[in-house]
Amino acid sequence: MSRLFSRTAALSFAAALTAGPMPAAQDTPPAPPDGASVQARGPVHEAFARPADGPARGPIVTTEPPAPIKEVPPDQRPDVEGVQWIPGYWAWDDEGKDYLWVSGCWRVPPPGRQWVAGNWGRVDGGWRWMTGFWSAAGVNAPQPVADTPPASLEAGPSTPPPDDDGYYIPGQWLFRNGEWVWQPGSWVQNQADMVYVPPTYLPAQTGSLYVPGYWDYPLQNRGLLFAPVGFGGTPWLGNPGWAYRPGYTVGLGGLLGSLFARPGYGSYYFGNYFGRPYQGLGYLPWTAYGRRGYDPLLNYYRWANRGNPGWYGGLAGLYTGRLNGSLPVPAVAFSHHAPAVPALAPTLIAQHTVPFGRGMSVTPVNSLRTVHPLTQTNHVRLTGVNPGELAGRPAFQTRQSFASPGGGGPVAGAVLPGPGRVGPSVGVGSSFPAAVSPGGGMRLVSPAPLASGYGGSLPGSAWRPSTPGTVAPAIHYAPAGHSGYPYHATPGYHGGYVHPVGPVYHPGPVHHAAPVHYSSPVHHAGPSFHGGGGHGGGMHGGGGHGGGGHGGGRHR
């Protein structure tokens, strides 16, 4: 079923991207609804895309979030089978010290998945956001864990791919028999042109919620992302007929040309977060964020452009130029008018033009405008929404429907692909031990199948998950400073925007904190990222762009 759905959705979305006339652009874009100000930057809806590393237990916000507003889906949607409207939510903007409404989005669900919406939960001292996620049933259903895992040891593959089509699946922590077990990554065949989203442990009131990994569509096949909005008041109060209908979309060029993440926040951000002020707030370009360990989008697009050896260098160069001021950056505040394009030499534009497939490229020019009126959307074909479609919309669960873990219930582990697996990820000259236990309640194992957790079958491949195991309720994990165990939560990251352009695999173990001998790639410290190609432009901030908040009014 997932394979059939995957191919059907991909084909229909390809048609939506390439066939038929686009809606005619209006001379005067529609005005935002009463009291709303469209934002030219902000959070990416977490149902549309989310970084691989699970969010840390987020900050406590002392300001109570407003109740969700009445949001009406737009009257146009992508002309693709299976697309759903995912409602929006309030997000705290720590820079503006207020809430933004993250507009809902049109989304083709990942095969076999249903959206579970996030929600704000009351905690001591205020409110904390509980992240939403894509859920599945059966052996791939989310499961509570009475503990939280140590920092990820993922540092990328330790060997080059066994062939040109090898697709890297990252390692993960498993909680088995009362201890945390690190399972290294592996190479697989991605026959269906999909994005692998690895397992994650979402913070819960106690312990965590384990969400198994799954396969998702590339961004251009997922649907339509809309811009967040701020409110200068509460126009919905005392006005029962009031409703907000999103009408401004985030273009793929603007998204891929200004995509950021913040470690520990569990969210992508789009728009102008270039410059040292935002670096100090933790915003990292996705090119740098993906070099810290594993980013599903960067991993996929590098693989999709594996025939273009200069692809990553071109993408990193675009961000480098915007950070150092040599290339223009998107506007901080939204404007109805297209931004003035500075005079750029054709050779400079060509040097920083990055292909993303299906005739779409990101350039220093076409990525300057991040937000467009829905009527001017040109990266996907739209069709009208029938009232019957909206009446039949599914009612999504929320995080509140998942009980807090208690007593150490079962948790699914990870099974690496069987027939689809094409080679282990091990250090050069290493071999798999049966188990390596550095102490502190953790051990390393070979990437042999352990239990379910890789999200069901990869469309187009033959492997299937095995039966999940159960674990003891004991809670054991070592602190990050364990003397005999070299933790590398941010491998290869040196505090700035570092962009090596050489191979992503590690040629050998370097810089161990102690003389230990492991078989996984987790023991390679930052310098092992630097094989072949240096830093690709340095990307150490500069420019000091932006700084003017999100523009427009906000909710008060």
N, C-alpha and C positions, 0 to 999 in steps of 0.2 A: 504493500500500500504506500509506504513512504517513498519507495523508488518511483512508483507511477506518479505520485503527487509531485515529487521533485522535478521529474522531467516535464510534466504537464505545466507546472507553474513556470519553469524556466522558459519553455517555448512560448507560452502566452505572454510572459513579460518581455521576451525578446521582440515579439510582435508589437507590444505596446510601446517599446522604445524606438522602434524603427519604422513602423508602418502607419499610414494614415495621416491626415492633416492634424496639426496642433490647434488648440483653441486660439481664436484670434485675440491678439493682445488689445487691451483697452487703452485709449489715450489717457484717461484719468483713472488710476487704480482706485478700487473701492476704499472708503475710509474704514479704519478699524471701528469696532463697536464702541458704544458710549463708555468712556472712562478707561479704555484700554490703550496701551502704548506698545506697539510692536517692537521687539528687541532684535537687534542685529547680531547678537551673540548670546550665548547662554547654554544651559544643559541640553544634551541630546536625550530625547525620550528614551528611558531605559528599556522599553520594549523594542525599540528600533535597533539599538546597538549598545553594548556595555563592555568595558574592558574585562580582561580575563581574570585579573586578581580580584578576589572578593573584597567588598568594602570593609574597612575596619569598623569597629563599633563607633558609629558616627558621632559628630559633636552634638551636645545637648543644646537645643535652642530654647531660650527662656520665653520667647514670644509665642503665644499660642497660635497654631496655624488656623486660617479660616476654614470653614466647612467647604468641601468641594463645590465649585460653582456648577450651574447648569450649562453644559456644553453640548451644542448641537453639531453633529458631523457636517462637513461641507457638502454641498449639493453635487460635487463632482468627485470621482475617485479614479484611481488607476484602472485602466481597462484590462484587468487580469483576473483570472478565476481564483476564488478563494480568499480575496483580500478582505480584511476585517478592520473595523474602526476600533482602536484602542483608546479609551478615554485618557484625558490629561490628569495632572495632579499638581499640588503646590510643592515648590522646592525653595529651600532657604538660600538666599544670595548673601553670603557673608561679607561681600564687598559693599553691597548696597544696604545691608542690614534690614532686609525686608524679604517678603515672599514674592516669588515669580510664579506665574501659572505656566507650567510646561504643557503646551497644547497637545491634544491627542494626535494620533498619527494613523494613517492607513498602513496596514501591515499584512503581508502574507506570512502566516505563522510558519515557524520551522516545522518540518514534517513530524507528525505525531505529537505536537506540543500544544498546550493551552496556556494562555497568559494568566498569571496570578498577580494581581495588582499590589503594589506597595501601599503602605499607609503610615501615618504618623502615630506613634505610640507614646503614651504618657509614661515618663520615668521620673525618678527623683531629680528635682531641679528643673524640669521642663519637658520638652518633647524631643523624640528622636525618630528619624526616618528609618523605616524597615523596607529594604529594597524589594521590588517585585522581581519576578523571574518567570521563565518558560518552563512549565511543568509537564511531566508525562505520567502515565499510569503504569501499573505492574512493577516489574523489576527495576524500571528506571524512574520510579516515583521518588520525590524528595524524601529524605529520612532524617529524623532528629539525631543529633550526637550530643552527648553530655559534656563535651569538651570543645575547645577551639584548637585548630592545628597550629604548629609552629610556622614561622615565615617560610614561604616557598623557597625551595632550593633549585628551582628551574633556572638554568643558565644557557639554554639552547642546546642543540645537538652537539655531541662530542665527536661525531664522525661525519664526513660528507655524505650526501644521499647516495644510496646504492645505484641509482640511475637518475636520469634527467627528470623523471616524473615523481620522484619521492616527495611525500608530503609529511612534514614533521608533526607528531602528536606529542604534547609536552608531558612531563612527569607530574605526579600528584601525590599528596599525602593520603594514606589510608589508615583508618583506626581499626586495628585488628588485635584481638586478644589483649586488650588493655594497654596497647602501646601504639604510637604513631609509626607507620612504616612508609618510607619513601619509595615510590615506584618510578623508575626512570622513564623517560620518553622513548619513542620509537618512530621508525619510518613506516608509512603506509602508502597505499595507492589511492589517490583521490580521483576516482573515475567519473564522478558526477559533477565536478567543478563546484564544490561546496566549501563553506567556511567552517572549520572545526572550532567550537566553543568549548573549552575544557571545563571539567567539574569545578565547582566552587563551594565554599562553606560560608553561608550567609549568617551574620550574627543574629542570634535570637535572644530572648530575655534571659535565658540561661543556656550556655553551650552554643550550638550552632545548628544550622539546617543544611544538610548536604544535598546539593543539586547536581545530579550526574551530568556529564558532558553530552553534547549533541551536535548535529550537523545543521548548519543554517545557510541561507542564501547570501550571495554577495550583495553589497549595499544597493547596487543598481537594480536588483531583483526583489528587494524587500517591500517596497511600497512608496510612501510619500511622507516626508518629515515636515512638520510645521514649526514656525517660529514661536518661541515663548512670548508671553506678554506680561506687562506690569499694569497695575491698576492704581490710579491716584485716589481712589475712594472705594466705596462699596455700592456700586450702582444696582446691585441685585437686591439689596435690602429694601423691603417695602414695595417691590416691583415684581409681582409674580409672573409677569409676561417677559421679564428680561432673560436673555440667553446669549451666550457667547458662541459664535461660529467662527472657527479658524479660517483665515483667508489668505495667509501669507506662508509660503513654503520655503524651505531651506534647499537651495540648489546643490546638486552633487559637486559641482565645481567649487563652490564656496565651502562646502563641508570638507572635502578631501584636501583642499588647499589651506585650511585653517582649522585642523582638528587637534584637540588637546585632551589630556587626561590629567587627573590629580591622584597620585598614589594614596590609597586608603579611602578615597571618596566613592569609588565604584561607579563612576559616571564619565562619559565623554562630554566634552564641551566644544562648541564650534564658535568661530568668529575671532576677533582680534584680541588675543591674549599674548601678543608678542611683546618682548621687552623685559627688562630686569624687574620691574615692579611685579609682574605676574609670575616670573620665575621664583621670586621670593614668596609668593602665595602658593607655590607648589604646582603651577600649571606647566606641563611638559608637552611639547609637540608629540604627536603619535609616533613620529620617526624616532625620537629619543626614548619615549615610553616603551616602545616595543623592543628596544635594545637592552632594557633592564632584565628581560627574561623571555616572556612570551606575550605577544599581542595577537589576537585572532585575525584582525583585519590586516595588519602588516604582514603576518605570516602568509595569509592567503594571497594578497596582491603581489608579494614578492614571488610566490610560487606561480601565479597566473602570468607573470611577466618574466619567467625564468629564461626565456629566449632572448631577453634584452639585458645584457650584462650591465648596462649603465642606468637601469631603471631606478634603483634605490639611490644612487648618487644624484640623479636628477631631482628626485623628490626631496632628499635631504638638502640639496642645494637651494631649492625653492624656499624652504623654511629658514635656511641659513641667511639667504639674502634678505628675507623679511625681518629677521632678528637683528642683522647688522645695519639695516637701513638702506641697503643697495637696491632693494626691490620694494615697491609700494605694498602697503598693508590694507586690509579691509577697514571700513569705517567702524568706529565704536558704536555710534548711534544710528538708528534706522532713518533712511530718507526715502521718499517716494521717487526720487530722481536717481538715475544711474550715476555712479561716481565718476568724477573727472579722471580720465586715464592719463597719467604723465607720459611724456615722450620717452619711449624705451627703444633702444636699438633692436632691430629685427633679430640680430644674432643673439642678443641677451634673452629675448622671448623664446627663441628656438632652443637655447641652451637649457632653459628651465621649463620646457613643455614636457609633461609627464603623461604617457598614455595609460588609460585604465581599462581598455578593452571596449569592444562594440562601438568603435568610432568615437569614443569620448576621451578627451584629454583635458588635463588641468594645466592652465598657463598662468603667468603672473597677471594677466589681464582678465580672463574670464572667471577667475576666482575672487575678484575684488568685491563683487556684490554677493553677499551671503544669502539675502532674503529677497524673494520675489512675490508679487501678487499671484494667487492661484491661477488667475486668468492668463498669466504670462509664463507659466511653467512650461519648459521646453525639453525636459529630459525624460518625460514619460507621457504617453498618450492618455488622455482623460476621457471619461464617459460619465453621463449623468447617473445620479443615484435614484433608484426607484423607492418611493415611500415604503413599499413592502419589504425592501432590504433592511431598512432601518428598524422596522417593526420586529423583524426576526433576529435582531442582534443578540449575541449570547450575553448572558450575565456572568461577568468574570468574578472569580474568587478573589479574596484579598489575603494578605499575610495573616490576618487575624483568624482565618479559618484553619491555620496550621498550629497545632498545639506545641507549647514549649517542650523541649526535650527534658526528660527526667530519667535518671537511673541508668543512662547509657544504653539506649535502644540499638537496634541493628542499623548498620550503615553499609550501603553498597560500596564496594571497592572498585577497582578498575580492571577491565579485561582488555588487553590489547588485541587488535585484529588478528584473526586466525589466518585464513587464506589471503587476506588483504595485506597482512604484515610482510614487509619486504626486508627488514633488517633491524637489529637492535641498535640502540644508541649507547655506546660504551666508549670509554676512553681508549685511545690508541694503545695497543699492546696489553689491554686489560682483559680479564675474563670475569664471568659472573660468579660471585661466591653464592653459597646457599643462603647465607644471611650474614650481614655485617652489622654488629650492634656496637656503636660508639658509646653507648650508655645513655643515661638520662631518659629512658623510656622510649627510645627511637631506634630504628634499625633500617638498613637498606636491603632491598631485595632485587633480584633480577626482574626484568620486565616480562616474566611469564604470567599467564593468566591467573588472576587471583579471584576476582568476583565481578559482578556486573557494575557498570558505571560509565561506559563510553557511549551512552545515548542510543542504544539500539544499532541497527545495521546502517552502515554507510550506503546511501543510495548508489547502486552500481557496483557494489562489492558483495562478497559472499559471507562475511563473518557475521556472527550473532552473539549477543551477550550470554554469559553462562548464569547459573543460579547464584544469587547473592548469598554471602555467608553471614554469620552472626558473630558478634564480638562480646567480650566480657565488659561489665559495666565500669571497670576500674578506669581512672583518669590518670594518664601519665604523659607528660611531655617535658622536654628539657628547655631551660631558658635559652634565649638567643645568644647569651654569652658563654655557652658551654665550652670549656677550655679545650676539649679534645675534638671538637666538631666544628669545622669551618662553615659558619653560616654565611650565605651570600644572598640576602633578600633582594639586593639590587646589584646583581653582577654586572660588571663593566660600566657602571654608572659612577661618575666622578664628581657629582655635584653640579655640573653644568650640562649643557646640551652637547653630548658627545656622539658623533656619528661616524663610526668606522665604516668603510665601504668594502672591506675585505670579506672573507668567508664568515659565515655565522657559526661554523663549527669550531671546536677548540682543538688545536693540534696536540695537546698533551697537558697533563696536570701541572699547574703552576701555583705557587704561593699558597701552599697548605698552611693552615694554622698549627697543625701538628702532624707528625709523620704517620698519616693514615693512608690506607690503600683501598680506595673504593672503585667500583666499576662504572658508576653513573657519571653524568656530566656535571654533577652538583659541586664538584670540588675545584672548579676552575674559577679563580678570582678574576677581577676586572681585566687585567692585562691580557688574558687569553682571548679577549674579544678583538684584539688589535692585529690579528694576523692578516697581512696582505692588504694594504690600502690606507693605513693611517686613520685620521679622524674626519676625513671628508668635509672639511670646511670649518671645523672648530665649533661652530654653533654655540658660542658662549654668551648669548644674550646680546646686549647692546641695543641701541636705537631708542629705548625707553618710550615706545609708542603707547598710545591709549592712556589709560588712567582716569578717564572721565566717567566712570560708572557705566551703567547700561542705557542711559538716556531715557527720557520720557518719565511719565508718572509711575508711581508704584502704589501697591495696596497700602492703605493706612489703617 
